[in-house]
Amino acid sequence: MAIELKVPEVGESITEVMIGVWKKNVGDSVSTDETVVEIESDKATVELPSPSDGVVSSILKQAGDQAVVGEVIGYLEAVSSSQSTPATTPEPPASSQAQSVDVRHRVGSTVIGSVQPASGAGPVMPAAARVLGEAGVSPGSVSGSGPGQRVTKADATSVVSASSSPTASTIASVKSEPQPAMTGTTTISSSEMSRSERPVLMSPMRRRIAERLVEAQHQAALLTTFNEVDMTSVMELRKKFKDNFVDRHGVKLGFMSFFVRAAVEALNVVPQVNAEFRDPHIVYRDFCDIGIAVGGGKGLVVPILRNAEQMNFAQIEQSIGDFARRAADNKVKLEELQGGTFTISNGGVYGSMLSTPIINPPQSGILGLHAIQERPVAVDGQVVVRPMMYVALSYDHRIVDGREAVTFLKRIKEMIEDPTRLMLEC
């Protein structure tokens, strides 16, 4: 019995998605709830689980193709545990018959699995499909030697080897061609100086990021102010308690927890930075949902620390570590990326010295952290070398005035340069 694989609901107001990586190829067995394919939306990547035990019999949408919620993107042939061989491939709908002759699963430009043989040919085993797909050989051109004319891996390997071996006439013609004289210089062919271009379809998430950034530039009155922070006290505090912190909480004490706590205190002092512009109102909040920008498998994502004002250092570090691990595997949930009243972005981990971050609408502020570098500074009339960091606050000038922005960064500076104030909340 053929079972449809449909694009699931991936979030409110999301109707279009992009097909991600197929975890299973045609002919592969799959168990109930095992992931068949990844679905990418503009918010997150979700997995489509198999609704039943069976065998993938048809793939209608390849990696990178667009699809809409509810659309059929493939078929699964259900099998019971007593069945030892895959069932017959179901006939796909008329609209997709044109694809049934030679449809391949692609990731980027690499063919990694053939889907169906041509009409009249025997079934193609998964291993054979991969060999033929990598060589660009149509499964319909291969005769199978297995039971029921199945095309085995040996059949595929034999055909690929034969097609790639040079013929005697080709070898003879090559030998008869005059060879260039050795002059001590290297001749570079035009193919070695390729200037090719590779158009790659933007993922829904990348398109959404682009839309949001342009929206911020067009709708908000953006301005950025800067300050610098002496990181000496925080670095000494981390060095002193890092082992005890790991032993007690099972996580390293990082810089981000200090800045999250400092941001909470600064947002309490300057609530405009935590507010939102909803014409004709300004909406103030009594909570701090702080987004932390982390690099993920599909790009930068900003999961939210809900009620960060109630979190201690260990809870902040544990949450950020969990987000980072899951973001690398595209496992961050959609609801964990939504909302947020303020954002912290740490470009310093990539070596950034100074930048002007762009706010994430409808938020009114974003704090940019940068690389720590030793620089000569004046302290008590003396020139000393200290580990310094530039910090930047980009804000919506419709809500936040320059005085408030400077006050906010000054509060951050005070808290980081004297971290005991974070403990005493003073």
TAKAQUI-V431256 format. One record per pair of residues at least 4 apart in sequence whose C-alpha atoms are under 6 Angstrom apart, sorted by the first residue. I is the first residue (numbers start at 1). GAP is how many residues later the second one is. Records with the same first field share a line. If there is no record, write none. Layout:
I=GAP  GAP
This chain:
1=76  77
2=74  75  88
3=72  73
4=71
5=67  68  69  70
6=64  65  66  67
7=62  63  64
8=61
15=53  54
16=51  52
17=23  24  49  50  51
18=22  46  47  48  49
19=20  44  45  46
20=18  19  20  43
21=16  17  42
22=15
23=13  14
24=4  12
26=30  31  32  89
27=28  29  30  99
28=27  28
29=25  26
30=23  24  25
31=22
32=18  19  20  21
33=16  17
34=15  16
35=13  14
36=12  13
37=11
38=8  9
39=6  7  8
40=5
41=163
42=162  163  166
43=162
44=290
45=285
53=25
54=23  24  25
55=21  22
56=20
57=18  19  20  32
58=16  17
59=15
60=13  14
61=4  12
62=43
63=43  44
99=4
101=17
102=14
103=12
104=9  10  11
105=7  8
106=4  5  6
111=22  23
112=18  21  22
113=16  17  20
114=15  19
117=4  22  23
118=22
121=19
122=27  28
123=27
124=26  27
125=27
127=26
128=24  25  28
129=4
132=4  5  24
144=5  6  7
145=4
146=4
211=4
215=4
216=4  145
220=176
221=175  176
222=173  174
223=171  172
224=169  170
225=167  168
226=165  166
227=163  164
228=161  162  163
229=159  160  184
230=158  187
231=156  157
233=184
238=4
241=4
245=4
246=4  5  6
257=56  59
259=4
262=150  153
263=4
264=45
266=142  145
267=4
272=128
273=91  92
274=67
275=8  9
276=6  7  87
277=5
278=4
287=20
288=19  20  21
289=16  17  18  19  51  52
290=14  15  50  52  53
291=11  12  13  49  52
292=10  11  51  52
293=8  9  52
294=6  7
295=4  5
296=4  31  32
297=31  32  33
302=35
303=33  34
304=32  33  36
311=4
323=4
326=4  5  6
327=4  5
341=22
342=23  24
343=23
344=22  23
345=23
346=22  23
347=5  22  23
348=4  21  22  23
351=20
352=18  19
353=17  18
359=6  7
364=31  32
365=29  30
366=27  28
367=25  26
368=23  24
369=22
370=19  20
372=15  16  17
373=14  15
374=12  13  14
375=10  11
376=8  9
377=6  7
378=4  5
396=4
397=4
413=4
415=4  6
421=4  5
